């Protein structure tokens, strides 16, 4: 109750992450932090530092208008088949050898593309180095599969990967409707 001033430094930093939920997280974080100020009888003040004050996430948080943010965000998600209008599967490939991870990710994309031929509702993005491209001496590559339902995408992955023999130096993980894309 005694917090009268809250500062949010570089509030838009997370907006530039390669994650479709980045705007949502930014709006949520700024709103949540701002809510810490002024709970007592003396009121409070919030200062937000940003390079993009016009961004819908920043504007909605500043106005305490989450519904405005939702109205701006949902059409984008609908157009790109992101949740809640579609489903995403992310596959992350890891290896101590960058080339091995990259080649396996390319191989997975080829198999998925072949299995999904003719289905216009499915989009395959990648492969590409993961936004955090190396963790614990393992190189990371990822790909995304977008479609209208997780069932359709899970079936595609299952069909594409049936009988697949993974090289010993490679580990790969399938994440259905991932919470983060880093």
C-alpha positions as MATLAB code, in Angstrom:
seq = 'XXXXXXXXXXXXXXXXXXXXXXXXXXXXXXXXXXXXXXXXXXXXXXXXXXXXXXXXXXXXXXXXXXXXXXXXXXXXXXXXXXXXXXXXXXXXXXXXXXXXXXXXXXXXXXXXXXXXXXXXXXXXXXXXXXXXXXXXXXXXXXXXXXXXXXXXXXXXXXXXXXXXXXXXXXXXXXXXXXXXXX';
ca = [
       0.000    0.000    0.000;
       2.968    2.376    0.366;
       4.171    2.044   -3.242;
       3.546    5.400   -4.867;
       5.812    5.239   -7.917;
       6.466    2.341  -10.273;
       8.784    2.533  -13.268;
       8.767    0.083  -16.154;
      12.068    0.382  -18.005;
      12.241   -0.662  -21.664;
       8.681   -1.965  -21.477;
       8.606   -2.941  -25.138;
      11.736   -5.135  -25.110;
       9.656   -8.314  -25.051;
       7.604   -7.128  -28.051;
      10.551   -7.903  -30.304;
      10.908  -11.528  -29.270;
      10.095  -14.225  -31.797;
       6.997  -15.331  -29.926;
       3.404  -14.836  -31.022;
       2.423  -14.187  -27.406;
       4.959  -11.349  -26.990;
       2.322   -8.606  -27.243;
       0.046  -10.365  -24.789;
       2.874  -10.851  -22.305;
       3.954   -7.222  -22.606;
       0.438   -5.925  -21.990;
       0.013   -8.295  -19.068;
       3.371   -7.395  -17.497;
       2.928   -3.620  -17.770;
      -0.642   -3.852  -16.440;
       0.434   -6.071  -13.565;
       3.415   -3.920  -12.560;
       1.388   -0.723  -12.854;
      -1.208   -2.225  -10.534;
       1.365   -2.255   -7.741;
       1.329    1.532   -7.522;
      -1.269    3.593   -5.718;
      -3.004    0.959   -3.654;
      -2.855    3.163   -0.582;
      -4.898    6.282    0.210;
      -2.278    8.617   -1.324;
      -2.594    7.179   -4.836;
       0.347    6.502   -7.090;
       2.062    7.084  -10.383;
       3.403    4.797  -13.114;
       6.176    5.750  -15.543;
       6.602    3.539  -18.608;
       9.696    3.869  -20.798;
       9.101    2.628  -24.340;
      10.290    3.238  -27.899;
       6.895    2.210  -29.259;
       4.233    4.052  -27.260;
       1.760    3.539  -30.112;
       1.907   -0.274  -29.897;
      -1.521   -1.702  -28.977;
      -0.074   -3.666  -26.039;
       1.514   -0.558  -24.518;
      -1.521    1.641  -25.209;
      -3.949   -0.887  -23.725;
      -1.810   -1.375  -20.622;
      -1.463    2.390  -20.141;
      -5.233    2.787  -20.416;
      -5.969   -0.272  -18.245;
      -8.052   -1.503  -21.181;
      -7.287   -5.166  -21.752;
     -10.378   -5.504  -23.945;
      -8.903   -2.968  -26.390;
      -5.784   -5.092  -26.563;
      -7.843   -8.211  -27.235;
      -9.743   -6.404  -30.016;
      -6.451   -5.490  -31.701;
      -4.740   -8.860  -31.135;
      -7.438  -11.352  -32.121;
      -7.689  -10.379  -35.825;
      -3.926  -10.890  -36.164;
      -4.092  -14.295  -34.529;
      -7.061  -15.270  -36.671;
      -5.260  -14.337  -39.887;
      -2.190  -16.368  -38.887;
      -4.105  -19.355  -37.420;
      -2.601  -18.774  -33.988;
      -4.541  -19.866  -30.911;
      -7.411  -19.585  -30.229;
      -8.259  -19.736  -33.968;
      -5.872  -22.503  -34.875;
      -3.143  -24.643  -33.504;
       0.643  -24.588  -33.593;
       3.134  -27.378  -33.201;
       6.732  -26.428  -32.638;
       9.517  -28.928  -33.126;
      12.898  -28.145  -31.577;
      15.948  -30.107  -32.721;
      19.078  -30.131  -30.529;
      22.583  -31.402  -31.111;
      26.159  -30.705  -30.035;
      26.875  -30.304  -33.759;
      25.086  -27.348  -35.374;
      25.087  -28.916  -38.831;
      23.508  -32.120  -37.477;
      20.675  -30.160  -35.850;
      20.138  -28.065  -38.988;
      20.136  -31.064  -41.311;
      17.721  -33.035  -39.134;
      15.359  -30.061  -38.913;
      15.443  -29.782  -42.734;
      14.749  -33.506  -43.006;
      11.721  -33.172  -40.711;
      10.379  -30.279  -42.812;
      10.756  -32.365  -45.979;
       8.802  -35.256  -44.430;
       6.090  -32.943  -43.097;
       5.809  -31.132  -46.438;
       5.460  -34.407  -48.312;
       2.765  -35.670  -45.919;
       0.799  -32.415  -46.004;
       0.871  -31.939  -49.779;
      -2.395  -30.587  -51.049;
      -3.682  -29.449  -47.660;
      -3.883  -25.669  -47.976;
      -4.889  -25.302  -44.324;
      -1.437  -26.362  -43.101;
       1.592  -24.055  -43.093;
       5.109  -25.165  -42.259;
       7.578  -22.474  -41.206;
      11.297  -23.100  -41.016;
      13.583  -24.638  -40.233;
      15.552  -21.830  -38.650;
      17.897  -21.414  -35.717;
      15.813  -21.127  -32.546;
      15.692  -17.615  -31.047;
      17.915  -18.953  -28.273;
      20.150  -20.889  -30.628;
      22.394  -22.600  -28.105;
      21.740  -23.904  -24.601;
      24.169  -26.038  -22.565;
      26.473  -26.617  -25.550;
      23.590  -27.834  -27.712;
      22.651  -26.048  -30.919;
      18.935  -25.569  -31.398;
      16.915  -25.395  -34.609;
      13.157  -25.208  -34.758;
      10.205  -25.344  -37.102;
       6.542  -24.550  -36.719;
       3.461  -26.181  -38.156;
       0.257  -24.115  -38.228;
      -3.211  -25.427  -38.918;
      -6.870  -25.232  -37.960;
      -6.745  -27.879  -35.193;
      -4.242  -29.614  -32.958;
      -5.749  -32.983  -33.881;
      -5.011  -32.411  -37.568;
      -1.457  -31.306  -36.791;
      -0.800  -34.155  -34.351;
      -1.991  -36.639  -36.974;
       0.272  -35.022  -39.565;
       3.303  -35.249  -37.280;
       2.497  -38.845  -36.342;
       2.052  -39.877  -39.973;
       5.159  -38.003  -41.145;
       7.418  -39.396  -38.460;
       6.244  -43.021  -38.509;
       9.230  -45.342  -38.777;
      11.695  -42.481  -38.526;
      15.169  -43.365  -37.228;
      16.672  -40.404  -35.380;
      20.460  -40.016  -35.572;
      22.159  -40.714  -32.247;
      23.636  -37.199  -31.985;
      20.224  -35.529  -32.357;
      17.358  -35.006  -29.918;
      14.063  -33.490  -30.994;
      10.983  -32.436  -29.082;
       7.420  -31.855  -30.291;
       5.495  -29.137  -28.446;
       1.765  -28.866  -29.218;
       0.411  -25.339  -28.735;
       3.638  -24.156  -27.091;
       3.497  -21.657  -24.262;
       6.702  -20.002  -25.468;
       8.634  -20.001  -28.722;
      12.151  -19.257  -27.507;
];
